Amino acid sequence: MTDRHDRLTVGRAPFIPAVVWVDDPVKGGFSAVSRDDDEPRWRALVAADEPIVTQVDDGATEPGEIGQQPSSSGSQPSLVAAMLAALDVREGHRVLETGAGTRP
């Protein structure tokens, strides 16, 4: 299979909100990681080949609080690359993409 970086030529960061949420087993929920407050950690999370939680509790939980339920996320980049490979889109094909993207 082609490396995901060969297939996904546009970086993930422009599509990820400034606040993401990570599992916090100590507090029993999800804690916010803000690009403004901890850019190195935010960038590491965005660069990882993992799904990323971009919203919790339908947006009702503010950074600094503990979220309980993920409600929006960005897909794992290698999974997106695999789906694009399976799609096998070629010149002249027409594609209807219905994904909603991540929620800011």
DOSEVEX-79862 format. One record per residue (C-alpha): residue in one letter; residue number from 1; x, y, z. Coordinates in steps of 0.5 Angstrom, whole numbers, plus 2048, in hexadecimal, padded with zeros to 3 digits. Layout:
BEGIN
KOLPA   palo   drennu   east   north    up
KOLPA      A      NUM      X       Y     Z
...
***
This chain:
BEGIN
KOLPA   palo   drennu   east   north    up
KOLPA      M        1    800     800   800
KOLPA      T        2    802     807   7FF
KOLPA      D        3    805     80B   805
KOLPA      R        4    7FF     810   807
KOLPA      H        5    804     816   806
KOLPA      D        6    804     814   7FF
KOLPA      R        7    7FC     814   7FE
KOLPA      L        8    7FB     81A   803
KOLPA      T        9    7FF     81F   801
KOLPA      V       10    7FB     825   804
KOLPA      G       11    7FD     825   80C
KOLPA      R       12    7F7     824   811
KOLPA      A       13    7F8     82A   815
KOLPA      P       14    7F4     82F   811
KOLPA      F       15    7EE     82A   812
KOLPA      I       16    7EF     829   81A
KOLPA      P       17    7EC     82E   81F
KOLPA      A       18    7F0     832   823
KOLPA      V       19    7EE     82E   829
KOLPA      V       20    7EE     826   829
KOLPA      W       21    7EC     821   82F
KOLPA      V       22    7F0     81C   832
KOLPA      D       23    7EE     816   836
KOLPA      D       24    7F0     818   83D
KOLPA      P       25    7EF     811   841
KOLPA      V       26    7F1     815   848
KOLPA      K       27    7EB     81A   847
KOLPA      G       28    7E7     815   844
KOLPA      G       29    7E5     818   83D
KOLPA      F       30    7E8     81D   838
KOLPA      S       31    7ED     823   839
KOLPA      A       32    7EE     828   834
KOLPA      V       33    7F4     829   831
KOLPA      S       34    7F5     830   82E
KOLPA      R       35    7F9     833   828
KOLPA      D       36    7FA     839   82C
KOLPA      D       37    7FC     837   832
KOLPA      D       38    800     831   830
KOLPA      E       39    802     831   829
KOLPA      P       40    807     82B   829
KOLPA      R       41    802     826   82C
KOLPA      W       42    7FD     828   828
KOLPA      R       43    801     828   821
KOLPA      A       44    803     821   824
KOLPA      L       45    7FC     81E   825
KOLPA      V       46    7FA     821   81E
KOLPA      A       47    800     81E   81B
KOLPA      A       48    7FF     817   81E
KOLPA      D       49    7FC     811   81A
KOLPA      E       50    7F6     811   81E
KOLPA      P       51    7EF     813   81E
KOLPA      I       52    7EF     81A   822
KOLPA      V       53    7E9     81C   826
KOLPA      T       54    7E7     823   824
KOLPA      Q       55    7E0     824   828
KOLPA      V       56    7DD     821   82E
KOLPA      D       57    7D6     822   831
KOLPA      D       58    7D3     825   82B
KOLPA      G       59    7D8     82B   82C
KOLPA      A       60    7D5     82C   833
KOLPA      T       61    7DB     82B   837
KOLPA      E       62    7E0     831   837
KOLPA      P       63    7E8     830   837
KOLPA      G       64    7EA     830   83E
KOLPA      E       65    7E4     82B   840
KOLPA      I       66    7E4     823   83F
KOLPA      G       67    7E0     821   839
KOLPA      Q       68    7DC     81A   83A
KOLPA      Q       69    7DA     818   833
KOLPA      P       70    7DE     819   82C
KOLPA      S       71    7D9     81C   827
KOLPA      S       72    7DE     81E   821
KOLPA      S       73    7E4     81C   81F
KOLPA      G       74    7E9     81C   819
KOLPA      S       75    7EB     815   816
KOLPA      Q       76    7F1     811   817
KOLPA      P       77    7F6     813   811
KOLPA      S       78    7F8     80C   80F
KOLPA      L       79    7F1     80A   80E
KOLPA      V       80    7EF     810   80A
KOLPA      A       81    7F5     80E   805
KOLPA      A       82    7F3     807   805
KOLPA      M       83    7EB     809   803
KOLPA      L       84    7EE     80E   7FE
KOLPA      A       85    7F2     808   7FB
KOLPA      A       86    7EC     803   7FB
KOLPA      L       87    7E8     809   7F8
KOLPA      D       88    7ED     808   7F2
KOLPA      V       89    7EB     80F   7EF
KOLPA      R       90    7EE     811   7E8
KOLPA      E       91    7EE     816   7E3
KOLPA      G       92    7E7     817   7E1
KOLPA      H       93    7E3     814   7E6
KOLPA      R       94    7DE     818   7EA
KOLPA      V       95    7DE     818   7F2
KOLPA      L       96    7D9     81A   7F7
KOLPA      E       97    7DC     81B   7FD
KOLPA      T       98    7D7     81C   803
KOLPA      G       99    7DB     81C   809
KOLPA      A      100    7D9     822   80E
KOLPA      G      101    7E0     823   810
KOLPA      T      102    7E2     825   817
KOLPA      R      103    7DE     82A   81B
KOLPA      P      104    7E2     830   81E
***
